[in-house]
Amino acid sequence: MSDFHLPHDHGEALHLAPLHEQLQNVAHFSKVCDIFKQLSDPTRVRIFWLLNHQEECVINLAAMFDMSSPAISHHLRSLAESGLIAGRRRGKEVYYRAADTLQIKLLHEIVEQVMEITCPEEAVDFQASQAEIIRHVHDELTENLSRRVTIEELSRKYLMNTTTLKRVFKEVYGESIAAHMKKHRMEEAALRLKKTTEDVSAIAKAVGFESPSRFCAVFRETFGLSPGEYRRAQAEMGGSEEG
């Protein structure tokens, strides 16, 4: 392959050999063609896009696409044979979801970028920027500290793949979702310890901890005091100010 030369030399001979060698690997390009062939059908693109956000059965997909179950099954079979989606059986029902591979996630992101689809359901304008959507994600999380929402749930609700969601959140707020939410939870817990007489278990639950002991460990890690010690210290400071 290193002896291959083009009729016209434009000074790019150093890069020519590896490129020419890759071009000879027709099988690799054929695999890519097979994938894009599947996505040349608008219905299959829509199914693929949806199944990147949530898992669904044939009956529900048929209802969502206003198609018959056999017609949906035909598309699902083609997508599955290409490795774009995977199915799992629960009893008599088969549930489908996009294949969990880096390649499929990248393909999904390409589809979203091309279509400029980055909006969540209802709360955000369809043409909203990713940063605007992330602010809605932030508001939902901080206004519902008692709930533990997974990245996958946020991805499905706001129609943004997990990698993009985490990346844009960090770009907007300067830290990961986990670190940011830990800060909010601890600040809310400290405020409740200072302003209310709620017991530690109730406060732990209010800020998203099912285990009071785990809450106490994270609180001490953050403030250097246990919740009880923090409450007493705040009470003493309040008493000193009043005096």
N, C-alpha and C positions, 0 to 999 in steps of 0.2 A: 504493500500500500504506500510505502514511503517514496516509491518511484513515480507515483501518479502526478501528472502535470496537466494544468489547464492550457488550452490553446492560447489564451491571452494572460500574460503575467501582470497582475496589478500590485505586486509586492506583498502578497498575503500567503506566500508559499509555506511559511512556518506553521500556519494554522490549518493548512489544507489537508494534510494527511489524516489527522484524527477525525476531522469532519467527514472526510470521504469514507473513512472506515465505519463511522457510525451510520452513514447513509446506506451502507451495504447490509445492515442488519434489518432487513425488511420485516422480520417477524415482530420486532419491537414496535415498529410503526403500525403494523397491522393491529396489534392489541389496542393502541391508542385510537385507531380508526373504528374498531368495534365499539369502544366506549362512546365515542362521539356519534356513532351511527345510532346508538340507543337514544341519545339526547337530541337527535334531529327531529324527534316526534314531540310536539308541544305537550301532549298529555303525559308522556313519560318524564319530561323535564319537570312538570308540575308535581307528579307523584314523587319523583326523586327529591325535589325541593322540600315537599311536605314531610317526607319520611326522615329528613335530616333534623326535623324539629319535634316530631312525635311519632310514637309507635301506633299503628292502626291495623285493624282487621279488614278483611275483604269487604264485609257488609258495610262497615262505616265508610270505607273509601268509595264504594259504589254510590253511597248516598251523597257524599261530599262532592263527587264529580258528576253526579246525575247520570250515571252509567249503570249498565247491568253488571252483576257480579262476574259473569264469564268474561266480559270485555275487560274489566279491571284485572282479573286473574291473568289474562293474556299479557297485559303490560307488565304485571308483577313478575311473571315467569321470565320474560325477556330481560328485565332489569336484574333479576337474581342470577340468571345465567351469565351475565356480564360482570357479576361481582359487585354491582352497585348497591344492592340491598341484600338483606338477610332476613330469614323468617324463623320464627320459633313457634312450636306448637304448645298450646295449653288446652288440654282436653281435646275437643273436636275442632277448636278454633285455631287458626294460624295467624300470628301477628307479625307484621313486617316493619322493618326499620332500616335506615341507611346503614351500610356496612361501617363498622367502627375501625377504620384505618386512616392513616395520615393522608393517603392519596385521595380517599373519598372526601375527607374534610376539606382538603385543598380544592377539590373539584366543586364542592358545594359553595365554597367561598368565591370561586370564580363565577359561578352562576349568579350569586347574589351581587357581586360587583358589577357584572354585566347588566343585570336587571335593575340595579340600584335599589334593591330591596333591603332595607335596614330598619323597618318599623315594627313596633309592637302592636298588639291588638288594642284597639279602641283609644288608649290614652295618648298616643303619639301620632302626629301627622304622618301620613304615608311617605312623604318626601323628606322627613326630618333627617338631620345629619346624625352620624353615629354618636357624636358628643352629646347632642340633645337627648338621644335615646338613653344614653348612659346616665344622664341626670335624672331621668324618670326612674331608671333602675335604682339609683341612689336613694331617691325619695321613697320608693316603695320599701326598700330595706330599712332605712332609718326610721320610718314611721311604723314599722312592724317588728320591733326588736325582739318580741317574744317568739317570733317564728324563725325557724332555720330553713332558709330556702337554698336549694342546691344550684350550682352553676348551670346544670342541665335544665332545671325548671325555668330559670331565667332565660336561657337560650331558647327554649320552646315558646315561652310567653312573648318575648320581645323579638323573636324571629332573627336572632343574630347568633352565629355559631360561637361556641365556647371560647375558642382561641381569640377571636376578634373582641368578644365581650370583655375578657380579662385584660387584653392589651389596651383597649380604648379606656377602660375604667382607670387603669394605672396612669395613662396619659393625662386624663382629666383631673384625677384626685391625687396623683403623686405617690400612690401606694396601692398594694394589692387589695382586692375586695376583703379578704380575710383580715388583714391588718387594719384596714379602715373600719370594718364593722366591730372588731375587738375594741378599738378606741371608743366608738360610740356606745357600745354596751357598758364599758367600764365607767364612762362619764355619766351615763344615765343611772347606773347602780350607785355611784358616789353621791349623786344628787338625791336619790331616794333615801339613802342612809342618813344624809344630812337633814332632809326636809320632812321625812315621814317617820312613822313608828312601825312600818311594815317589818315583819321578821325576815331574816336572811333568806329563808327558803322561798318566800313569796317574791322577793326582789330578784333572786336567781332566776326564777321562772319568768318573771316579767322581762328580763333581758336575754332570754333565750337559752338558759341552762337548765336541763332536766336534773342534773346532779348538783346539789348544793355544795358538795365537797369540791367538785371540779370548779365551780364558780369561785369558791373561796381561794383556791390555788391560783387561779388566773388573776383575781383581784389583788392578792398579795404580791404576785409577780409584777403587777402594774404600779401599785401604790406603796409597796413595802410594808403594808399593814394588813391584817385580816379585816374583814368587814366589820366585826365587832370592835376592834381596836380603832378603826377609822371613825366609826360612829361616836365612840367615847371621846376621841381626840377633837372631833368637830363640836361635840357638846361642851367640852371644856373651853374651847376657844370662844364659843358663843357666850358662855357664862362670864368669861373674862372681859369680853367686849361690853356686856351689859353692866358689869361692875364698874 
